Amino acid sequence: MTLVRALIPVALLAGCAAQAQRLEAPKVVSGLGLAPYSIHEECMTLARGERIGYRFTAQPPVAFNVHFHEENAVIMPIDVAAASDESGVFTADRDQAYCLMWEAGPQGTRLDYRVQPLERRP
């Protein structure tokens, strides 16, 4: 485990909950440059049962997760060690601020992503 990787939980504890807002419309980001070992978060508040769709590409690959904070713990319902092209649907199991987080490796990365609200399932 590298020192930078070891410090990620500390950065996560600082959290994104304070900046989280409702995702009312799709958000698209293109050509976001991440320096080596840096992170980028996209945070939002979701009610139980709400769903979001996400898709991203990154070159070189990144570590990716969807996480939330519960007291002093960081819970990661989705955790991908390395991906250059990933998509999925996430459904909130509680009212909570959730963050999608990308972490660049030693070469940095160029990130494109889209996150959008989806209709609830019945």
Secondary structure, DSSP 4 states (H G I P E B T S, - for coil): --HHHHHHHHHHHH-STTT-EE--S-EEEEEEEE-TT-EEEEEEEE-TT-EEEEEEEEEEEEEEEEEEEETTEEEEEEEEEEEEEEEEEEE-SSSEEEEEEEE--TT-EEEEEEEEEEPPP-
